[in-house]
Amino acid sequence: MIPTKSTRRRRSGAAVTLHEVAKLAGVHPMTVSRALKGSETVAEATRENILRVAKELNYTPNLAARALVMGRTETIAVVTGPVSEHYYAHLLYLLEGELTASNYKMLFLRSRDINQDLFSFVDANAVDGVIAIDAYFNIRDIVQSQSTFIPPCVYAGVPHPSWSTSVDTINIDLSEGIREAIHAMLDSGCRRVAYLVSNHGMASKTEIRPRVYEATLEAAGHARELINLDIGSNTYVHDLVRSRLVEYIRAHGCPDGLLCQNDEMAIAAYRALRDLKLRVPDDVQLVGCDGLAYMEYFDPQLSTIVQPAEQMCALAWQFLQQRMNDAYAPRQQATLTAHLRVRPSLKAFNETST
């Protein structure tokens, strides 16, 4: 290939621009962008020529430059809870599928300082929108910031009591599922139903799970028992949960019903109960909260409060697209209800199946 201004520039270490690819290929920069994204609107011969030129120039797409050309980066920032929890890893998988189907990319933010990273991307106009799942404080800080540009934002997940912004919201209502789980245990003979949590945050009154747990047991005339294993908030260490629950049971005796803050806790609790030679559900009935598919691979299969993950992710992307297309549209809000999936870890399963 005869050296051109673009190739000489590349060899000197400077970044090649989309405009240079377009000029050498003899097309408009928008055509280059579409071809690189795989759009079917670009003729095959044109696409092949553009890809050849881009490869020869060692072109790497630049988000800021693309934003200037197209008005959008076609990148969405996503903030969730820790991916050490399978629930959030699954949500990322579902969201990536939704975004990819629309030719968008996902920028996942889960660093030591999420807000600093999030603000830097927002200030650089590097993302077209933000989806936050169970990340209330992150989305609140963005929406209430003094930034000159605030991207479209959608919050999805368990609602926070102090939520008061006008951001588009998808609330996950766990209350009915929690009440169903507690009544299933009480109705089948449990007299000591405990709530198992990993840290003080999940035990506080700002969280819906302990609020509904306490209210339901109080209404039924039963004592409440909150077991806080205090393992922190950023990482799940199953062995630590397992050992601390064993210590608790040896010191205080064992509840005959365990409602766990999520499925990860239920799995660790299952192992702890087996360590103590306790049988599920004969000695202890056990319920998680997430709806992870592999809960049915235990023996006995573990009951769980199923959160509508697929519906939530699809709706979050739908809300965000509508907001990106119309910044002044009325606020979008939806409530999705979680439900109890009864499996053999609850006696109610055996009672209804006989």
C-alpha positions in Angstrom: 0.0 0.0 0.0 1.3 3.5 -0.9 2.0 5.4 2.3 -0.6 8.1 2.9 -0.9 10.9 5.4 -3.0 8.6 7.6 -0.6 5.6 7.5 2.4 7.9 8.2 0.5 9.4 11.1 -0.3 5.9 12.5 3.4 4.8 12.3 4.4 7.9 14.3 2.1 6.8 17.1 -0.9 9.2 16.7 -4.4 7.8 16.9 -6.2 7.3 13.6 -9.6 8.9 13.4 -12.9 7.8 12.0 -12.7 10.6 9.5 -9.4 9.4 8.2 -10.8 5.9 7.6 -13.8 7.5 5.8 -11.6 9.7 3.6 -9.4 6.8 2.6 -12.4 4.5 2.0 -14.2 7.2 0.0 -17.3 7.3 2.1 -19.1 9.4 4.8 -17.9 9.0 8.4 -21.5 7.8 9.3 -21.1 5.0 6.8 -17.9 3.9 8.5 -19.6 3.9 11.9 -22.5 1.8 10.6 -20.1 -0.6 8.8 -18.0 -1.1 11.9 -21.2 -1.9 13.9 -22.3 -4.5 11.3 -25.4 -2.5 10.1 -27.2 -4.2 7.3 -27.8 -0.8 5.6 -24.2 -0.8 4.3 -23.6 -2.7 1.1 -21.3 -5.7 1.4 -18.7 -4.4 -0.9 -18.6 -1.1 0.9 -18.3 -2.8 4.2 -15.4 -5.0 3.1 -13.6 -2.0 1.8 -14.1 -0.1 5.1 -13.0 -3.0 7.2 -9.9 -3.4 5.0 -9.0 0.2 5.4 -9.7 0.2 9.1 -7.4 -2.8 9.6 -4.6 -1.3 7.5 -4.7 1.9 9.5 -5.0 -0.1 12.8 -8.1 2.0 13.6 -9.6 1.8 17.1 -13.0 3.4 17.7 -13.0 6.4 20.0 -16.1 6.9 22.1 -15.8 10.7 22.3 -15.2 11.0 18.5 -18.1 8.8 17.8 -20.3 10.9 20.0 -19.4 14.0 18.1 -20.2 12.4 14.7 -23.4 10.5 15.7 -24.6 12.4 18.7 -24.4 9.2 20.8 -21.7 6.9 22.0 -24.1 3.8 21.9 -22.7 2.9 25.3 -24.7 2.5 28.5 -23.1 2.6 32.0 -24.5 -0.1 34.3 -24.1 -0.1 38.1 -25.1 -3.1 40.2 -24.3 -4.8 43.5 -21.2 -6.9 43.8 -20.7 -9.5 41.0 -19.4 -12.0 43.6 -23.2 -12.5 44.1 -24.5 -14.7 41.3 -27.8 -12.7 41.3 -26.0 -9.5 40.0 -23.8 -11.5 37.6 -27.0 -12.9 36.1 -28.5 -9.4 35.8 -25.4 -8.2 33.9 -25.8 -11.2 31.5 -29.4 -10.3 30.9 -28.7 -6.6 30.5 -25.9 -7.3 28.0 -28.3 -9.3 26.0 -30.8 -6.5 25.9 -28.2 -3.9 24.9 -26.5 -6.0 22.3 -29.8 -6.7 20.6 -30.0 -3.0 20.0 -26.4 -2.6 18.9 -25.4 -0.9 22.2 -22.4 -1.7 24.5 -22.4 -2.1 28.2 -19.9 -0.3 30.4 -20.0 -2.1 33.7 -18.8 0.0 36.7 -17.8 -1.8 39.9 -14.6 -0.3 41.1 -13.4 0.9 44.6 -14.9 4.3 43.8 -17.9 3.8 41.6 -19.1 7.4 41.8 -15.8 8.8 40.7 -15.7 6.6 37.7 -19.4 7.2 36.9 -18.9 11.0 37.1 -15.8 10.9 34.9 -17.7 9.0 32.2 -20.7 11.3 32.5 -18.6 14.5 32.4 -16.8 13.2 29.3 -20.1 12.4 27.6 -18.8 8.8 27.2 -22.2 7.2 27.9 -25.7 7.8 26.6 -27.4 6.7 29.8 -27.1 4.9 33.1 -28.9 1.9 34.5 -28.5 1.3 38.2 -29.8 -1.9 39.8 -30.0 -1.9 43.6 -27.5 1.0 43.5 -29.7 3.7 45.0 -27.0 6.0 46.3 -25.0 6.0 43.0 -28.0 6.9 40.9 -29.1 9.5 43.5 -25.8 11.2 43.5 -25.7 11.5 39.7 -29.3 12.8 39.5 -28.8 15.3 42.2 -25.3 16.5 41.1 -24.5 19.9 39.7 -23.1 18.5 36.5 -23.8 20.5 33.4 -24.9 17.3 31.7 -26.9 14.6 33.4 -27.6 11.6 31.2 -30.9 9.7 31.1 -31.0 7.4 34.2 -33.1 4.4 35.2 -33.1 2.9 38.7 -34.3 -0.7 39.0 -34.5 -2.9 42.1 -35.7 -2.8 45.7 -36.9 0.7 46.5 -35.2 2.9 49.1 -37.4 4.7 51.7 -35.8 8.1 51.0 -36.1 7.9 47.3 -37.5 11.2 46.1 -36.1 12.0 42.7 -37.9 12.2 39.4 -35.8 9.5 37.8 -37.5 6.6 35.9 -37.9 3.8 38.3 -38.7 0.0 38.3 -39.5 -1.1 41.8 -39.2 -4.7 42.9 -41.8 -5.5 45.6 -40.5 -8.3 47.8 -43.1 -7.8 50.5 -45.7 -10.4 49.3 -43.1 -13.0 48.7 -41.6 -12.5 52.2 -45.0 -12.7 53.8 -45.8 -15.9 51.9 -42.6 -17.5 53.0 -43.1 -16.7 56.7 -46.7 -17.9 56.7 -45.7 -21.1 54.9 -43.3 -21.8 57.8 -45.7 -20.7 60.5 -48.6 -22.6 59.1 -46.6 -25.8 58.9 -45.6 -25.7 62.6 -42.5 -23.4 62.9 -42.4 -21.4 66.2 -39.0 -19.8 65.8 -38.6 -18.2 62.4 -35.3 -16.3 62.2 -34.1 -13.8 59.5 -30.5 -14.4 58.4 -28.4 -11.4 57.1 -24.8 -10.8 56.3 -24.3 -7.2 57.6 -25.9 -4.3 59.5 -27.1 -2.6 56.3 -29.3 -5.6 55.4 -30.6 -5.6 58.9 -31.5 -1.9 59.0 -35.1 -0.5 58.8 -34.2 1.1 55.5 -34.3 -2.4 53.9 -37.6 -3.9 53.0 -36.8 -7.4 54.0 -36.3 -6.9 57.8 -39.3 -4.5 57.9 -41.7 -7.0 56.4 -40.2 -9.8 58.4 -40.7 -8.0 61.7 -44.2 -6.8 60.8 -45.4 -10.2 59.7 -44.1 -12.0 62.8 -45.4 -9.3 65.1 -48.9 -9.6 63.5 -48.8 -13.4 64.0 -47.8 -13.0 67.6 -44.4 -14.6 67.3 -41.0 -13.4 68.5 -38.5 -12.0 66.1 -34.9 -13.3 65.8 -32.5 -11.5 63.5 -29.2 -13.3 63.0 -26.5 -10.9 61.7 -23.3 -12.7 60.8 -21.6 -9.4 60.2 -19.3 -10.4 57.3 -19.2 -7.0 55.6 -21.0 -5.7 52.5 -18.7 -6.1 49.5 -17.9 -9.8 49.3 -19.6 -13.0 50.0 -17.4 -15.6 51.8 -19.5 -18.7 52.0 -17.1 -20.5 54.4 -17.3 -17.5 56.8 -21.1 -17.5 56.7 -21.1 -21.3 57.2 -18.8 -21.2 60.2 -20.4 -18.2 61.9 -23.9 -19.7 61.5 -22.6 -23.0 63.1 -21.2 -21.0 66.0 -24.5 -19.1 66.4 -26.6 -22.3 66.5 -24.3 -24.0 68.9 -24.5 -21.0 71.2 -28.3 -20.2 70.9 -29.9 -23.3 69.6 -31.4 -23.7 66.1 -34.5 -21.9 64.7 -36.9 -24.2 63.0 -37.3 -21.7 60.2 -34.7 -19.6 58.4 -35.6 -16.8 56.0 -32.3 -15.7 54.3 -31.6 -12.2 52.9 -30.8 -13.9 49.5 -30.0 -17.2 47.8 -26.2 -16.9 48.5 -27.0 -16.9 52.3 -29.4 -19.8 51.9 -26.8 -21.9 50.2 -24.3 -21.2 53.0 -26.9 -21.9 55.6 -27.8 -25.2 53.9 -24.2 -26.3 54.3 -24.0 -25.2 57.9 -27.2 -27.1 58.8 -25.7 -30.2 57.1 -22.5 -29.7 59.2 -24.7 -29.9 62.3 -26.5 -33.0 61.1 -29.8 -31.0 60.9 -32.3 -32.1 58.3 -34.0 -29.7 55.8 -37.0 -29.3 56.1 -37.7 -31.8 59.0 -35.5 -29.9 61.5 -35.2 -26.5 59.8 -37.2 -25.0 57.0 -35.2 -22.9 54.6 -36.0 -20.0 52.2 -33.7 -17.8 50.1 -34.5 -14.6 48.1 -33.4 -14.1 44.5 -34.7 -16.9 42.4 -31.4 -18.3 41.2 -31.9 -21.3 38.9 -29.4 -23.6 40.7 -31.4 -23.5 43.9 -33.3 -26.5 42.6 -30.1 -28.6 42.3 -29.8 -29.1 46.0 -31.2 -32.1 48.0 -33.8 -31.1 49.0 -34.4 -28.4 46.5 -34.3 -25.0 48.1 -37.3 -22.6 48.2 -36.7 -19.0 47.1 -38.5 -15.7 46.6 -38.2 -15.2 42.9 -37.3 -11.7 41.7 -38.5 -11.1 38.1 -35.0 -10.5 36.7 -35.7 -10.9 33.0 -38.7 -8.6 33.1 -36.8 -6.0 35.1 -33.9 -5.9 32.7 -36.0 -5.7 29.6 -38.1 -2.9 31.1 -35.1 -1.0 32.3 -33.7 -0.9 28.8 -37.1 0.0 27.4 -37.5 2.9 29.9 -34.0 4.2 29.1 -34.5 4.1 25.4 -37.7 6.1 25.7 -36.0 8.6 27.9 -33.1 9.0 25.5 -35.5 9.6 22.7 -37.6 12.1 24.7 -36.0 13.8 27.7 -39.2 15.7 28.6 -41.6 12.7 28.6 -43.5 12.1 31.9 -41.8 10.1 34.5 -41.9 6.3 33.9 -42.5 4.0 36.8 -43.4 0.4 37.2 -43.7 -2.1 40.1 -42.8 -5.8 39.6 -43.8 -8.3 42.3 -41.6 -11.1 43.5 -43.3 -14.4 44.4 -42.4 -17.4 46.6 -41.4 -20.6 44.8 -42.2 -23.4 47.1 -39.8 -26.3 46.9 -39.1 -29.3 49.3 -37.0 -27.1 51.7 -40.5 -26.0 53.0 -42.9 -28.5 54.5 -45.6 -26.7 52.6 -44.3 -28.4 49.5 -44.7 -31.9 50.9 -48.1 -31.0 52.3 -49.5 -29.8 49.0 -47.9 -32.6 47.0 -49.5 -35.4 49.0 
